[in-house]
Each structure stands twice: as C-alpha cells, then as structure tokens.
C-alpha cells in the first residue's frame, strides 16, 4: 500500500486565494473534493468548534469539539470511503474573521498505479 498525505484548506466562499484548488463550499458539501484521496486512512481536521461533517455517508454528523481539533487514525482497521461537510458549518467558517477549515488526510494511492 502506497500512502500519501494531502491538505485541503477552506477559509470562506470569497477567500479563494487561501483555499486550496477545487476546495469550495460546493465541493466540501458534496464531498467531491475528496474523490482522488479515497479511501482515507487517517484524518485530521482543524475548524471552528461546532463544525459538523459526515463520514461514510452517515446521516449523523461528527461535531468538532471546543478545541477545534479532530483526529481519526484508523490503523488499518477500516477506511473512510466518503467525507462531506455541513453547509451551515461552512457558512459559519466563511462568515468568521478568524475561522478556517484545514483538513489533513493520509490515503492509499494504489488506485493511481504508484
């Protein structure tokens, strides 16, 4: 298994200069921004406390706690096959003068032929 690391950044709808390419409100809500990094083996998120996201098409969100940091290390037990973010949470990040969303993933890139 060849592992790679990638970071996604979102600082708001109008702050495209600091967002990573293709990371937008729409691609985060749909989860399409993560299509090239699935399956995710390790996940780290820094965001405003209360930010909601969905793992593996769950209808129950995971909510970032008061520290603003979320870490998930799957240690080869399972994989994240889909990841998406709550639209209201992204709007709160976009409206915040100091907030942002930073997502770090470790993924298996065997599907890329590397």
N, C-alpha and C positions, 0 to 999 in steps of 0.2 A: 504494500500500500504506500503510495507516494503522497505525503502530506504537504499542504501548502497553507499559508496564512494570508488573509486579506482583511483590510479595514474599509468600512463604509462610514461616511460622515454626512450628517444632515443638520444644518443649522437654520433651516427655515425655507419657506417657499421662495422668498425673494433673495436669499443669500446663496445664489448659485456659485459664487466664487469660492466658497468654502465647502460646499457639498462635493462629494466625490462624483465622478462622471456617472450618469444614469441613476443617481440616487436622488429621488424626488418623492414628493408626497404620494403620487400615484403608484410608483414602483414599490414603495415601502408598504402601502396598504394592500396592494395585490400580492406582494411577496416576489414579484417578478425580478427584482434586483438581485435576488439570491440564486437565480436559476443556474448560474455557472459554478456555484460553490456547494452544491448539494451532492452528497449528504454532508451535513455539518457534524463534525466530531467533537468540537469544543466551541463554546460561545461565551463571549464577554460583552456586556452592554453597560455603557455609562449614559445616563439620561436623567431628566428631571424625576424626582420621586413621584410615584403615581403613574408613570408611563406604563401603558398596557401593550402587551404583544401576545401573539398566538403561536404555539409550537405544534407542528404536525397536525394542522387543520383542526385543532381543538376549538370548541366554542366557548371554553372558559379561559379567560386571559391569565397570563402571568403578569404580576404587577411589581414594578421596581419599588423597592423599599426606601426608607428615609436616607440611606447612604447614597442613593443614586447609582449604585453599582450592582450588577447581577452577573454571576458566573455560573456556567454549567460545563462540567467536564464529564463526558460520557464514558471515558475509559474503555472504549471498545465494547460496551455493554449494549448500546443502542445507537441510533443516529437520528438527527433532525432532518426530516425529509421535506418540511415546509416551514417557513417562518414569515410572519407578517405583523404589521403594527396597526394599532387602533388609530383611526383618523383624528379623533378628538385629542388624543395624546400628541400627535404630530402638530396639530394646530396650536396646542399649548406651548410646544417647543418653538414653533415658528413665531409666536407672539412674545416669547420671553427674550429679554435683553441679554440674559446671561446663559440661557439654556442651549443645549445641543444634544445630539444623539450620535454616539460613537459605538460602532458595532465591530468587534473583532471576531473572526471565525477561523478555525482550523478545519480544513476539509480534505477529503480524499479526492485527488485529481486523477485517479486511474482512468476515469472515463475520457480524459484528454489525451490518452495514449503516451503519457510521460512516464 
